[in-house]
Amino acid sequence: MANIKDVAKEAGVSTATVSAVINDSSFVSPALRNRVQSAIDKLGYVPSQVARNLKRGSSQLISLVVADLANPFYARIVCAAEAAAAAWGYCLVVFNSDEKPEIEKRNLQRIRALSCDGMIMVPVGLPTQYTRAAMKGLPPIVMFGRTTEQDVYDAVILDNLEASRQVTSYLIDMGHKRIGTITGPLHLSTAQDRHAGMLETLAARGLAMEANHVRSGEFREDTAYSVARDMLSQPNPPTALYVANGVMALGVMRAVSDLGLSCPKDISIASTDTIPGFGGIRPKLTRAEHPTTDMTNEALRLLIDRITRDPTARPREVVFQAALVLGESCAPPSI
């Protein structure tokens, strides 16, 4: 494999001249530049990106740590982040924590070793796990979607309280009084806020949720399927379900079908967000939807600003609002 010395010898110039042509770092006459470029093409020389990054003290890498790549929601985030990172001149390195803190810990060790310039992270552990001491040695961080109790990181989040209020109010306005929920893990801010917003809305409308109408689906399709099937098989089941994310809603719809029930005739279903790529599923899901591309672009903007300007500036939190999208999965209760 040719190196920079081979190119210099072929072109009859110094290695400094070759470097100036490659990096466009100083003036080189057109004739000399053409000779160097011809030598590069002839030898098939490819400059070492690692060496160039080491020289300028930057890896040009941004890491993205998502919670669950099996969830199409995060695949959509990865696609948006890759495009945004490229627009800023960075390469994206993706890590999947699979909603497991022990895997997240290993991912953070790898990111330290890679010397990434910055990191966007969907945290999966307890909020107290993200102290400055625990995150020592990591690059600038933007938390995405979920927050921690440590007010030391930039964050881009959805107003999950308001998102769940919108969905719950819609179900109540349809006439539902027995409303159940499939939550995510309640140590996560997203699950906490979506559950709290629902309870606040019910209380404000003079309603309460029955204890056996609350189950955790762990933000997993199969778990949501199991708990929904059990809940809907009990006496006096809810007439409507608020499901805390789209992938769980898919599991709930499978449970409804397998029980021989009909949505929305027998049970109304609404969620926060939907499943990208499952537009053919019927009935179409009523949901409070993330502006995912806008949120991802903002996370990259905050991160680049943090990398290139003042890494010690006060943390910023940007909150986006969900849009209530009416599908076909909700109807007034039949009883």
Rosetta silent file (secondary structure, phi, psi, omega in degrees, C-alpha in Angstrom):
SEQUENCE: MANIKDVAKEAGVSTATVSAVINDSSFVSPALRNRVQSAIDKLGYVPSQVARNLKRGSSQLISLVVADLANPFYARIVCAAEAAAAAWGYCLVVFNSDEKPEIEKRNLQRIRALSCDGMIMVPVGLPTQYTRAAMKGLPPIVMFGRTTEQDVYDAVILDNLEASRQVTSYLIDMGHKRIGTITGPLHLSTAQDRHAGMLETLAARGLAMEANHVRSGEFREDTAYSVARDMLSQPNPPTALYVANGVMALGVMRAVSDLGLSCPKDISIASTDTIPGFGGIRPKLTRAEHPTTDMTNEALRLLIDRITRDPTARPREVVFQAALVLGESCAPPSI
SCORE:     score description
SCORE:     0.000 S_00000001
   1 L     0.000  128.952 -177.628    0.000    0.000    0.000 S_00000001
   2 L   -66.710  147.145  174.944    1.415    3.361   -1.055 S_00000001
   3 L  -120.847 -178.150 -174.492    2.296    5.959    1.576 S_00000001
   4 H   -64.685  -30.758  178.112    2.926    9.693    1.455 S_00000001
   5 H   -67.708  -37.564  177.436    6.658    9.172    0.807 S_00000001
   6 H   -63.188  -41.390  179.020    5.861    7.056   -2.252 S_00000001
   7 H   -63.605  -44.365  179.886    3.621    9.808   -3.590 S_00000001
   8 H   -60.511  -42.895 -179.902    6.317   12.437   -3.005 S_00000001
   9 H   -64.725  -44.047 -179.357    8.909   10.304   -4.816 S_00000001
  10 H   -62.832  -39.160 -177.561    6.583    9.645   -7.758 S_00000001
  11 H   -85.960  -13.724 -178.076    5.725   13.343   -8.109 S_00000001
  12 L    71.571   37.487  179.728    9.275   14.547   -7.469 S_00000001
  13 L  -132.862  176.617  176.432    8.235   16.776   -4.581 S_00000001
  14 L   -81.736  161.623  175.731    8.611   16.855   -0.811 S_00000001
  15 H   -64.331  -29.559  177.747    6.208   15.139    1.572 S_00000001
  16 H   -63.407  -37.340  178.418    5.276   18.628    2.827 S_00000001
  17 H   -68.050  -41.885  177.347    4.031   19.527   -0.644 S_00000001
  18 H   -59.911  -44.880  179.523    1.970   16.337   -0.825 S_00000001
  19 H   -61.568  -40.026 -179.885    0.485   17.147    2.584 S_00000001
  20 H   -64.309  -36.164  178.183   -0.339   20.700    1.463 S_00000001
  21 H   -69.783  -46.365 -177.180   -2.205   19.345   -1.574 S_00000001
  22 H   -63.072  -44.566 -173.920   -4.128   16.727    0.397 S_00000001
  23 H   -95.201   -3.717 -177.567   -5.130   19.076    3.215 S_00000001
  24 L    50.792   44.457 -172.329   -5.319   22.240    1.085 S_00000001
  25 L   -94.690  -15.412  176.787   -3.322   23.861    3.881 S_00000001
  26 L  -156.778  167.913 -175.591   -1.093   26.173    1.848 S_00000001
  27 L   -70.148  133.420  172.842   -0.669   27.454   -1.684 S_00000001
  28 L  -133.423  131.321 -176.992    0.634   24.988   -4.283 S_00000001
  29 L   -58.580  150.341 -179.503    0.920   26.027   -7.919 S_00000001
  30 H   -54.941  -40.732 -178.729   -1.619   24.423  -10.287 S_00000001
  31 H   -64.228  -44.408  179.960    1.100   22.561  -12.204 S_00000001
  32 H   -67.550  -39.330  179.201    2.621   21.100   -9.041 S_00000001
  33 H   -61.354  -41.298  179.099   -0.801   20.266   -7.650 S_00000001
  34 H   -63.904  -38.436  177.936   -1.637   18.339  -10.842 S_00000001
  35 H   -63.040  -43.694 -179.920    1.618   16.350  -10.568 S_00000001
  36 H   -65.232  -44.578 -178.816    0.844   15.384   -6.988 S_00000001
  37 H   -64.049  -37.388  177.278   -2.756   14.459   -7.808 S_00000001
  38 H   -63.659  -40.674  178.181   -1.584   12.342  -10.769 S_00000001
  39 H   -65.182  -40.725  177.752    0.840   10.490   -8.478 S_00000001
  40 H   -60.442  -46.159 -178.802   -1.938    9.916   -5.921 S_00000001
  41 H   -65.685  -41.485 -177.477   -4.222    8.518   -8.625 S_00000001
  42 H   -64.936  -42.459 -176.239   -1.490    6.341  -10.144 S_00000001
  43 H   -87.282  -10.552 -177.798   -0.452    4.796   -6.824 S_00000001
  44 L    67.444   33.922 -176.635   -3.992    4.578   -5.409 S_00000001
  45 L   -72.886  132.524  175.377   -2.867    6.435   -2.301 S_00000001
  46 L  -120.221  117.787 -179.954   -5.498    6.965    0.417 S_00000001
  47 L   -60.047  144.253  178.404   -4.529    9.382    3.220 S_00000001
  48 L   -74.946  112.939  179.186   -4.740    7.951    6.732 S_00000001
  49 H   -65.776  -35.635 -179.870   -7.776    9.509    8.385 S_00000001
  50 H   -61.820  -47.152 -178.675   -6.515    8.355   11.784 S_00000001
  51 H   -62.880  -41.936 -179.917   -3.181   10.119   11.306 S_00000001
  52 H   -64.229  -39.198  179.698   -4.877   13.291   10.076 S_00000001
  53 H   -67.834  -40.234  178.253   -7.244   13.287   13.048 S_00000001
  54 H   -61.104  -40.031 -177.998   -4.422   12.738   15.524 S_00000001
  55 H   -63.188  -38.993 -178.017   -2.535   15.670   14.036 S_00000001
  56 H   -96.729    3.765  174.724   -5.445   18.046   14.504 S_00000001
  57 L    72.107   28.209 -179.475   -6.529   16.571   17.858 S_00000001
  58 L  -144.059  137.829  178.086   -9.972   15.434   16.701 S_00000001
  59 L   -86.608  -17.751 -174.558  -11.373   12.031   15.792 S_00000001
  60 L    59.346   26.732  178.453  -14.285   13.524   13.798 S_00000001
  61 E  -113.432  136.958  170.783  -16.397   10.796   15.398 S_00000001
  62 E  -120.706  130.080  178.248  -19.689   11.242   17.211 S_00000001
  63 E   -95.541  143.122  175.486  -21.135    8.318   19.130 S_00000001
  64 E  -123.747  117.147 -178.821  -24.868    7.684   19.378 S_00000001
  65 E  -108.185  108.175 -178.589  -25.965    5.362   22.176 S_00000001
  66 E  -101.596  163.583 -174.262  -29.579    4.246   21.710 S_00000001
  67 L   -81.358  -34.218 -173.587  -31.739    2.245   24.073 S_00000001
  68 L  -162.908   98.805 -178.215  -33.041   -0.489   21.762 S_00000001
  69 L   -68.422  -16.586  175.550  -32.187   -0.851   18.081 S_00000001
  70 L   -70.830  -17.623  177.070  -34.887   -3.508   17.735 S_00000001
  71 L   -85.281  116.446 -178.105  -37.358   -0.660   18.245 S_00000001
  72 H   -57.631  -21.177  176.005  -37.876    1.017   14.831 S_00000001
  73 H   -57.729  -43.871 -178.455  -38.222    4.357   16.612 S_00000001
  74 H   -75.183  -29.123  173.954  -34.488    4.288   17.349 S_00000001
  75 H   -61.942  -37.066  177.583  -33.643    3.145   13.842 S_00000001
  76 H   -66.295  -37.831  177.186  -35.338    6.337   12.668 S_00000001
  77 H   -64.656  -42.050  179.866  -33.203    8.346   15.107 S_00000001
  78 H   -60.046  -45.386 -179.586  -30.034    6.674   13.788 S_00000001
  79 H   -61.395  -44.180 -179.971  -30.895    7.588   10.187 S_00000001
  80 H   -66.950  -39.509 -178.854  -31.589   11.207   11.104 S_00000001
  81 H   -68.654  -37.505  179.581  -28.436   11.450   13.253 S_00000001
  82 H   -63.140  -43.409  179.281  -26.216    9.981   10.532 S_00000001
  83 H   -65.810  -41.941 -178.931  -27.429   12.566    8.025 S_00000001
  84 H   -67.984  -41.714  179.303  -27.048   15.423   10.505 S_00000001
  85 H   -62.321  -43.073  179.688  -23.568   14.327   11.611 S_00000001
  86 H   -61.896  -38.007  179.538  -22.398   14.097    7.994 S_00000001
  87 H   -63.872  -27.695  177.519  -23.687   17.606    7.334 S_00000001
  88 L   -90.658   -1.103  179.113  -21.443   18.817   10.153 S_00000001
  89 L    87.381   21.565 -179.519  -18.455   16.829    8.793 S_00000001
  90 L  -116.052  157.462  171.864  -18.543   14.031   11.368 S_00000001
  91 E  -101.585  145.054 -177.505  -18.921   10.264   11.189 S_00000001
  92 E  -101.856  133.295  174.220  -21.479    8.522   13.405 S_00000001
  93 E  -116.116  121.899 -172.520  -20.669    5.454   15.526 S_00000001
  94 E  -103.795  135.315  176.122  -23.789    3.693   16.830 S_00000001
  95 E  -125.674  144.130 -179.940  -24.056    1.677   20.047 S_00000001
  96 E  -116.363  120.803  179.681  -27.089   -0.277   21.296 S_00000001
  97 L   -89.409  -12.047  177.590  -27.678   -0.626   25.043 S_00000001
  98 L    54.323   32.261 -179.717  -30.699   -2.939   24.614 S_00000001
  99 L    58.545   25.614 -178.270  -32.308   -1.255   27.670 S_00000001
 100 L  -121.082  117.330 -178.676  -29.643   -2.943   29.857 S_00000001
 101 H   -57.902  -33.024 -179.093  -27.412   -0.796   32.130 S_00000001
 102 H   -68.566  -34.818  175.802  -24.603   -3.376   32.057 S_00000001
 103 H   -71.698  -39.362  176.772  -24.436   -3.175   28.248 S_00000001
 104 H   -58.065  -41.204  179.786  -24.575    0.618   28.422 S_00000001
 105 H   -61.010  -42.205  177.658  -21.581    0.541   30.779 S_00000001
 106 H   -66.054  -38.049  178.008  -19.564   -1.494   28.261 S_00000001
 107 H   -60.895  -41.308 -179.507  -20.595    0.882   25.491 S_00000001
 108 H   -65.859  -34.954  176.314  -19.272    3.846   27.470 S_00000001
 109 H   -63.759  -40.873  179.256  -15.937    2.081   27.944 S_00000001
 110 H   -66.703  -37.274  179.854  -15.655    1.599   24.185 S_00000001
 111 H   -66.046  -39.004  175.057  -16.497    5.250   23.565 S_00000001
 112 H   -58.176  -44.120 -177.660  -13.700    6.304   25.917 S_00000001
 113 H   -67.253  -31.207 -178.327  -11.279    4.113   23.942 S_00000001
 114 H   -77.776  -14.897 -176.771  -12.425    5.569   20.605 S_00000001
 115 L    55.932   45.900  177.519  -11.779    9.147   21.729 S_00000001
 116 L   -63.088  150.330  179.546  -15.015   10.344   20.138 S_00000001
 117 L   -75.279  -26.358 -178.339  -15.441   14.105   19.961 S_00000001
 118 E  -164.401  168.962 -175.035  -18.968   13.986   21.364 S_00000001
 119 E  -146.121  134.588  169.308  -21.816   11.690   22.343 S_00000001
 120 E  -108.589  131.339 -168.990  -25.603   11.636   22.085 S_00000001
 121 E  -137.024  133.604  168.391  -27.075    9.224   24.591 S_00000001
 122 L  -101.042  101.107 -174.644  -30.440    7.691   25.466 S_00000001
 123 L   -69.432  145.650 -178.663  -29.802    6.642   29.088 S_00000001
 124 L  -119.462   -9.935 -176.123  -31.200    3.310   30.280 S_00000001
 125 L   -92.853 -171.325  175.614  -30.049    3.174   33.922 S_00000001
 126 L   -66.558  145.011 -176.904  -31.171    4.767   37.149 S_00000001
 127 H   -55.709  -30.726 -177.259  -30.983    8.572   37.034 S_00000001
 128 H   -75.016   -4.461 -177.863  -28.365    8.598   39.820 S_00000001
 129 H   -81.876   -3.640 -170.815  -25.918    6.605   37.672 S_00000001
 130 L  -113.420   42.961  176.089  -24.928    9.609   35.541 S_00000001
 131 L   -72.015  165.546  177.018  -22.873   11.725   37.914 S_00000001
 132 L   -59.663  -38.692 -179.420  -19.808   13.588   36.644 S_00000001
 133 L   -64.273  -42.503 -178.617  -17.611   11.049   38.420 S_00000001
 134 L   -67.978  -28.856 -176.373  -19.355    8.101   36.743 S_00000001
 135 L  -100.456   14.232 -178.389  -19.080    9.739   33.313 S_00000001
 136 L   -59.367  140.228  177.837  -15.447   10.825   33.738 S_00000001
 137 L    87.765   -1.270  179.041  -13.299   10.492   30.626 S_00000001
 138 L   -94.982  156.864  179.428  -16.231   10.804   28.228 S_00000001
 139 L   -75.163  179.438  174.539  -16.601   13.557   25.602 S_00000001
 140 L   -52.474  142.683 -171.438  -19.303   16.260   25.692 S_00000001
 141 E  -125.564  138.953  166.235  -22.750   14.655   26.070 S_00000001
 142 E  -119.987  120.784  175.566  -26.271   15.464   24.939 S_00000001
 143 E   -78.423  137.588 -175.255  -28.971   13.343   26.561 S_00000001
 144 E  -120.984  125.311  172.925  -31.709   12.434   24.108 S_00000001
 145 L    80.882  -40.129 -178.146  -35.335   11.682   24.941 S_00000001
 146 L  -123.233  145.594  178.702  -34.658   10.852   28.587 S_00000001
 147 L  -109.334  168.105  175.172  -33.264   13.025   31.346 S_00000001
 148 L  -121.481  174.610  177.742  -31.274   12.229   34.486 S_00000001
 149 L   -80.263   -7.188 -178.987  -31.236   13.793   37.925 S_00000001
 150 L   -88.798  110.789 -177.049  -27.817   15.237   37.159 S_00000001
 151 L   -84.089   57.016 -175.448  -28.313   18.789   35.877 S_00000001
 152 L  -129.225    1.635 -177.040  -24.948   18.753   34.098 S_00000001
 153 L  -123.158  146.032  167.884  -25.745   17.651   30.527 S_00000001
 154 E   -63.435  150.284 -178.135  -27.417   19.247   27.566 S_00000001
 155 E  -147.137  143.624  172.882  -30.698   17.492   26.794 S_00000001
 156 E  -123.896  117.630 -173.150  -33.269   17.286   24.012 S_00000001
 157 E  -136.883  167.577  171.436  -36.553   15.813   25.187 S_00000001
 158 E   -95.786  148.180  172.892  -40.259   15.536   24.478 S_00000001
 159 L   -76.493   85.474 -173.780  -42.809   17.127   26.800 S_00000001
 160 H   -70.601  -30.854  175.251  -44.012   13.714   27.925 S_00000001
 161 H   -59.723  -50.007 -178.126  -46.370   15.067   30.554 S_00000001
 162 H   -67.957  -36.292  178.795  -48.266   17.061   27.941 S_00000001
 163 H   -59.573  -46.393 -179.159  -48.145   14.211   25.405 S_00000001
 164 H   -72.721  -30.535  175.391  -49.902   11.837   27.793 S_00000001
 165 H   -62.645  -42.760 -179.753  -52.353   14.555   28.866 S_00000001
 166 H   -59.715  -48.397 -176.773  -53.397   15.030   25.238 S_00000001
 167 H   -66.326  -44.907 -178.266  -54.022   11.328   24.680 S_00000001
 168 H   -64.075  -42.302  178.675  -55.803   10.809   28.020 S_00000001
 169 H   -61.613  -39.702  179.501  -58.035   13.858   27.496 S_00000001
 170 H   -61.731  -43.173  179.443  -58.970   12.577   24.063 S_00000001
 171 H   -66.405  -40.551  178.763  -60.038    9.203   25.495 S_00000001
 172 H   -65.435  -42.497  179.354  -62.044   10.843   28.270 S_00000001
 173 H   -61.932  -25.809  176.369  -63.752   13.173   25.810 S_00000001
 174 L   -76.505  -10.537  178.249  -64.833   10.072   23.876 S_00000001
 175 L   109.403    2.603 -179.086  -66.651    8.889   26.982 S_00000001
 176 L   -76.585  134.905  175.747  -64.138    6.433   28.450 S_00000001
 177 L  -119.676  -29.605  175.878  -64.027    6.190   32.245 S_00000001
 178 L   -98.335   90.424 -177.736  -62.247    2.854   32.707 S_00000001
 179 E  -111.912  126.790  177.467  -58.884    3.688   31.171 S_00000001
 180 E  -106.826  177.241  179.874  -55.877    1.455   31.718 S_00000001
 181 E  -147.868  147.216  169.339  -52.220    1.865   30.835 S_00000001
 182 E  -112.137  110.946 -175.285  -49.168   -0.130   29.797 S_00000001
 183 E   -94.302  168.300  167.288  -46.173    1.815   31.125 S_00000001
 184 L   -89.552 -175.733  177.046  -42.464    1.671   30.482 S_00000001
 185 L   -61.988  123.529 -169.665  -39.903    1.083   33.275 S_00000001
 186 L   -77.450    2.224  170.968  -40.795    3.722   35.842 S_00000001
 187 L   -84.364   -7.912  179.271  -37.173    4.536   36.717 S_00000001
 188 L   -94.192  139.880 -175.333  -36.945    6.213   33.296 S_00000001
 189 H   -60.984  -35.963 -179.759  -38.061    9.836   32.979 S_00000001
 190 H   -62.359  -47.024 -179.500  -40.115    9.126   29.841 S_00000001
 191 H   -66.639  -42.879  178.820  -42.163    6.421   31.547 S_00000001
 192 H   -56.758  -50.857 -174.333  -42.527    8.450   34.750 S_00000001
 193 H   -69.368  -38.101  178.788  -43.792   11.550   32.972 S_00000001
 194 H   -66.340  -37.246  177.410  -46.171    9.721   30.637 S_00000001
 195 H   -69.909  -44.304 -178.435  -47.681    7.888   33.604 S_00000001
 196 H   -63.905  -40.851  179.038  -47.853   11.040   35.745 S_00000001
 197 H   -62.096  -37.073  177.977  -49.508   13.052   32.974 S_00000001
 198 H   -66.082  -47.549 -179.075  -52.182   10.417   32.607 S_00000001
 199 H   -62.375  -40.454  178.781  -52.892   10.268   36.354 S_00000001
 200 H   -61.577  -42.653 -178.378  -53.059   14.080   36.577 S_00000001
 201 H   -67.768  -42.483  176.999  -55.543   14.253   33.733 S_00000001
 202 H   -60.174  -46.206 -178.491  -57.754   11.541   35.176 S_00000001
 203 H   -63.226  -40.025 -179.757  -57.767   13.234   38.587 S_00000001
 204 H   -64.957  -23.965 -179.851  -58.578   16.623   37.053 S_00000001
 205 L  -100.999   12.766  175.899  -61.608   15.050   35.356 S_00000001
 206 L    75.416   24.280 -179.264  -62.799   13.338   38.560 S_00000001
 207 L  -117.654  159.156  176.160  -61.637    9.855   37.508 S_00000001
 208 L  -135.305  155.855  179.979  -59.269    7.318   39.026 S_00000001
 209 L   -99.200  133.210  177.061  -57.448    4.349   37.608 S_00000001
 210 L   -69.760  143.600 -174.890  -58.063    0.887   39.014 S_00000001
 211 H   -58.031  -38.082 -177.347  -54.913   -0.746   40.408 S_00000001
 212 H   -82.517    6.350  176.440  -55.218   -3.807   38.166 S_00000001
 213 H  -103.113   14.276  177.280  -55.453   -1.578   35.095 S_00000001
 214 E  -122.177  120.688  177.841  -51.793   -0.512   35.378 S_00000001
 215 E  -136.821  152.083  175.169  -49.055   -2.808   34.056 S_00000001
 216 E   -95.485  126.105  176.356  -45.440   -2.347   33.039 S_00000001
 217 L  -101.405    1.654  173.845  -44.598   -3.399   29.507 S_00000001
 218 L    59.747   20.682 -175.651  -40.893   -2.508   29.925 S_00000001
 219 L    58.935   29.169 -179.226  -40.937   -0.700   26.543 S_00000001
 220 L  -122.952  140.521 -178.377  -40.903   -4.181   24.926 S_00000001
 221 H   -63.648  -48.629 -175.848  -43.397   -5.595   22.438 S_00000001
 222 H   -66.346  -38.718  178.028  -43.525   -9.129   23.862 S_00000001
 223 H   -65.209  -43.258  178.514  -43.861   -7.957   27.466 S_00000001
 224 H   -61.673  -39.019  177.213  -46.656   -5.571   26.496 S_00000001
 225 H   -57.473  -47.940 -176.009  -48.378   -8.429   24.664 S_00000001
 226 H   -65.332  -47.192 -176.087  -48.304  -10.618   27.794 S_00000001
 227 H   -71.781  -34.017  177.334  -49.476   -7.998   30.289 S_00000001
 228 H   -67.340  -41.612  179.418  -52.196   -6.678   27.953 S_00000001
 229 H   -61.577  -41.482  178.559  -53.501  -10.179   27.321 S_00000001
 230 H   -67.129  -46.255 -178.580  -53.681  -10.806   31.063 S_00000001
 231 H   -60.569  -44.731 -175.752  -55.304   -7.447   31.836 S_00000001
 232 H   -76.633   -9.729  176.793  -57.951   -7.769   29.126 S_00000001
 233 H   -90.691   -9.563 -178.588  -58.804  -11.313   30.243 S_00000001
 234 L   -78.872  160.111  173.911  -59.735  -10.150   33.752 S_00000001
 235 L   -62.970  145.589  176.548  -63.291   -9.278   34.821 S_00000001
 236 L    55.080   55.521 -179.238  -64.277   -5.671   34.187 S_00000001
 237 L   -71.286  165.668  176.533  -61.337   -4.786   31.906 S_00000001
 238 L   -66.010  154.912  175.678  -60.660   -1.197   30.796 S_00000001
 239 L   -92.080  -11.891  178.024  -62.514    0.110   27.767 S_00000001
 240 E  -146.924  149.293  178.293  -59.439    2.056   26.624 S_00000001
 241 E  -127.211  131.456  168.432  -55.675    1.681   26.984 S_00000001
 242 E   -99.778  119.872 -176.333  -52.989    4.345   26.891 S_00000001
 243 E  -107.922  131.118 -167.188  -49.746    2.617   25.851 S_00000001
 244 L   -73.991  -13.557  169.921  -46.521    4.456   26.667 S_00000001
 245 L  -154.638  170.020 -171.699  -44.735    3.807   23.365 S_00000001
 246 H   -69.323  -39.371 -177.818  -45.365    2.545   19.860 S_00000001
 247 H   -65.564  -33.650  175.082  -43.541   -0.777   20.009 S_00000001
 248 H   -70.741  -34.916  177.768  -45.640   -1.771   23.029 S_00000001
 249 H   -59.459  -35.723  177.104  -48.785   -0.676   21.204 S_00000001
 250 H   -62.657  -42.904  176.920  -47.939   -3.234   18.541 S_00000001
 251 H   -64.060  -38.870  178.844  -47.797   -5.934   21.216 S_00000001
 252 H   -64.648  -41.845  179.322  -51.101   -4.759   22.678 S_00000001
 253 H   -63.648  -36.301  176.107  -52.782   -4.928   19.266 S_00000001
 254 H   -64.379  -40.599  179.951  -51.532   -8.509   18.857 S_00000001
 255 H   -64.433  -42.525  178.754  -52.986   -9.401   22.252 S_00000001
 256 H   -59.482  -45.962 -179.687  -56.343   -7.875   21.335 S_00000001
 257 H   -63.685  -44.237 -177.368  -56.439   -9.875   18.112 S_00000001
 258 H   -68.536  -23.432  176.804  -55.407  -13.143   19.788 S_00000001
 259 L   -84.282   -1.418 -179.331  -58.151  -12.691   22.391 S_00000001
 260 L    76.925   18.454  179.071  -60.732  -12.431   19.608 S_00000001
 261 L   -95.547  167.506 -179.416  -61.443   -8.796   20.442 S_00000001
 262 L  -122.354  135.568  174.632  -61.795   -5.901   18.038 S_00000001
 263 L  -108.807  123.750   12.248  -60.096   -2.507   18.185 S_00000001
 264 L  -101.193    8.482 -175.052  -61.727   -0.018   18.609 S_00000001
 265 L   -59.522  -48.420 -176.963  -65.094   -1.780   19.016 S_00000001
 266 L   -95.168  -29.317 -177.362  -64.136   -3.691   22.164 S_00000001
 267 L  -152.075  128.300  174.969  -61.082   -1.725   23.294 S_00000001
 268 E   -88.678  142.493 -178.974  -59.658    1.650   22.257 S_00000001
 269 E  -131.123  131.438  174.128  -55.870    1.929   22.036 S_00000001
 270 E  -140.957  157.395 -174.704  -53.742    5.078   21.936 S_00000001
 271 E  -145.286  173.472  161.820  -50.059    5.636   22.529 S_00000001
 272 E   -94.349  117.970 -179.330  -47.168    8.011   22.626 S_00000001
 273 L    72.251  173.079 -176.923  -45.598    7.628   19.211 S_00000001
 274 L  -133.025 -168.737 -179.740  -46.076    4.908   16.636 S_00000001
 275 L  -108.228  110.345  177.153  -44.004    2.329   14.769 S_00000001
 276 L   -59.315  136.689  177.219  -42.185    3.704   11.706 S_00000001
 277 L    89.137   -1.465  179.871  -42.649    1.445    8.710 S_00000001
 278 L  -113.440   36.263 -177.512  -45.856   -0.169    9.984 S_00000001
 279 L   -64.676  -18.055 -179.137  -48.241    2.167    8.219 S_00000001
 280 L   -82.202   -7.523 -179.642  -50.177   -0.762    6.789 S_00000001
 281 L   -69.421  137.644  177.411  -51.360   -1.949   10.211 S_00000001
 282 L  -123.981  140.766    0.283  -55.072   -1.485   10.821 S_00000001
 283 L   -75.769  154.621  176.384  -56.588    0.218   12.594 S_00000001
 284 L   -62.680  138.087 -171.162  -54.232    3.179   12.280 S_00000001
 285 L   -79.736  133.259  168.659  -52.972    4.116   15.717 S_00000001
 286 E   -81.010  130.898 -173.016  -54.047    7.297   17.507 S_00000001
 287 E  -157.773  160.774  167.452  -50.942    8.729   19.130 S_00000001
 288 E   -96.990  114.242 -166.611  -48.971   11.699   20.426 S_00000001
 289 E  -104.389  137.583  175.147  -46.067   11.722   17.976 S_00000001
 290 L   -67.485  142.986  164.902  -42.437   12.827   18.382 S_00000001
 291 L   -85.897   74.197 -166.729  -40.948   15.334   15.921 S_00000001
 292 H   -60.590  -44.001 -178.262  -38.009   12.922   15.648 S_00000001
 293 H   -64.942  -44.451  179.039  -36.033   14.591   12.862 S_00000001
 294 H   -62.378  -41.103  179.465  -36.266   18.037   14.456 S_00000001
 295 H   -64.879  -41.916 -179.424  -35.248   16.620   17.840 S_00000001
 296 H   -66.408  -44.224  178.314  -32.286   14.763   16.346 S_00000001
 297 H   -60.773  -39.253  179.414  -31.085   17.794   14.406 S_00000001
 298 H   -67.574  -38.427  177.623  -31.288   19.913   17.547 S_00000001
 299 H   -61.298  -42.084  177.610  -29.306   17.319   19.527 S_00000001
 300 H   -66.138  -39.279 -179.756  -26.532   17.440   16.901 S_00000001
 301 H   -63.030  -45.389  178.322  -26.579   21.235   16.887 S_00000001
 302 H   -61.427  -41.273 -177.107  -26.201   21.389   20.665 S_00000001
 303 H   -67.366  -45.536  179.366  -23.424   18.815   20.600 S_00000001
 304 H   -62.614  -39.845  177.235  -21.401   20.520   17.862 S_00000001
 305 H   -61.490  -40.631  179.630  -21.794   23.812   19.699 S_00000001
 306 H   -67.333  -39.422 -178.907  -20.546   22.144   22.875 S_00000001
 307 H   -68.649  -44.504 -169.287  -17.568   20.560   21.054 S_00000001
 308 H   -93.670  -13.654 -177.210  -16.461   23.622   19.125 S_00000001
 309 L  -115.557 -106.099 -174.022  -17.203   26.428   21.555 S_00000001
 310 L  -112.216  103.572 -179.095  -17.352   26.332   25.357 S_00000001
 311 L   -68.551  -12.240 -178.449  -17.476   22.823   26.891 S_00000001
 312 L  -101.811    5.019 -179.175  -17.987   24.341   30.362 S_00000001
 313 L   -63.934  159.369 -178.244  -21.047   26.459   29.493 S_00000001
 314 L   -61.012  136.212 -179.740  -24.229   26.001   31.501 S_00000001
 315 L   -59.262  146.577 -179.327  -26.267   22.927   30.415 S_00000001
 316 L  -120.265  143.646  176.089  -29.237   23.569   28.125 S_00000001
 317 E  -123.658  124.740  178.731  -32.517   21.668   27.862 S_00000001
 318 E  -112.170  124.058 -175.439  -34.656   21.901   24.731 S_00000001
 319 E  -111.135  125.744  178.045  -38.222   20.605   25.057 S_00000001
 320 E  -103.048  154.755  178.119  -40.299   19.651   22.020 S_00000001
 321 L  -102.088  142.236  175.886  -44.066   19.219   21.893 S_00000001
 322 L   -79.965  156.206  174.949  -45.809   16.119   20.562 S_00000001
 323 E  -108.057  127.609  177.569  -48.493   16.318   17.889 S_00000001
 324 E   -76.825  116.426 -179.355  -51.751   14.474   18.538 S_00000001
 325 E  -109.542  118.392 -176.845  -52.389   12.345   15.445 S_00000001
 326 L   -87.877  121.340  176.327  -55.884   10.868   15.218 S_00000001
 327 L  -105.462 -138.937 -177.749  -56.050    7.396   13.750 S_00000001
 328 L  -124.083   14.087 -171.295  -58.779    4.757   13.776 S_00000001
 329 L   -96.294    6.102  179.883  -57.929    2.914   16.987 S_00000001
 330 L  -129.308  142.195  177.392  -60.244    4.840   19.335 S_00000001
 331 L  -153.334  161.589  176.170  -64.042    4.990   19.567 S_00000001
 332 L   -57.849  149.073 -179.109  -66.634    5.696   22.277 S_00000001
 333 L   -63.045  144.150 -177.923  -67.051    2.794   24.726 S_00000001
 334 L   -84.057  -13.490  178.928  -69.633    0.222   23.728 S_00000001
 335 L  -130.659    0.000    0.000  -70.758   -0.347   27.318 S_00000001
